[in-house]
Amino acid sequence: MGLRLRLFFVLIVPLTVLVGLYAVVRIREEEGQLLAAEQRNAAVTARAIQIAVENAVRDRQVGDIRRLLSELVNRQEQIDRIRVYDKALGPTLESEPGAVGGPVAAERLQRVMTEGRSEIVAEEAGNADMFSHVMPLRGRRGEIIGALE
């Protein structure tokens, strides 16, 4: 084996492996950052929807809520469905009855309503990641009257 070939194996091969490993680590890091940014954006959108629905519920504008939910889902590509649940854990309003995914687990709804804190779960839907937000809905006096998914 000649000197050139030995130098090649000693210098170039380890360098190539090192660059490859760095690329893999960097890609994973960037994927994590993108996922976190998407999650933050989804949380902001979910909070805005929560405020709008709470205001409409307080004013007892059921027709407006239905129209709002339908328009949000139809105009926003990133929103798959919006559901409003009552204290009995049953869906009372739904933007798209045939939307992807089943109902939220009763334990999750109960936990959100009991603790009064939102929950975000990342799910896989086909080729894409999907965030499911479940948030408490509050009445006029701040009491929890249901949940929003």
ABEGO torsion letter per residue (X at the ends): XBAAAAAAAAAAAAAAAAAAAAAAAAAAAAAAAAAAAAAAAAAAAAAAAAAAAAAAAAAGBAAAAAAAAAAAAAABAABABBBBBBAAGBBABBABAABBEBBBBAAAAAAAAAAGBBBBBBBBBEABBBBBBBBBBBBAAGBBAEBBX
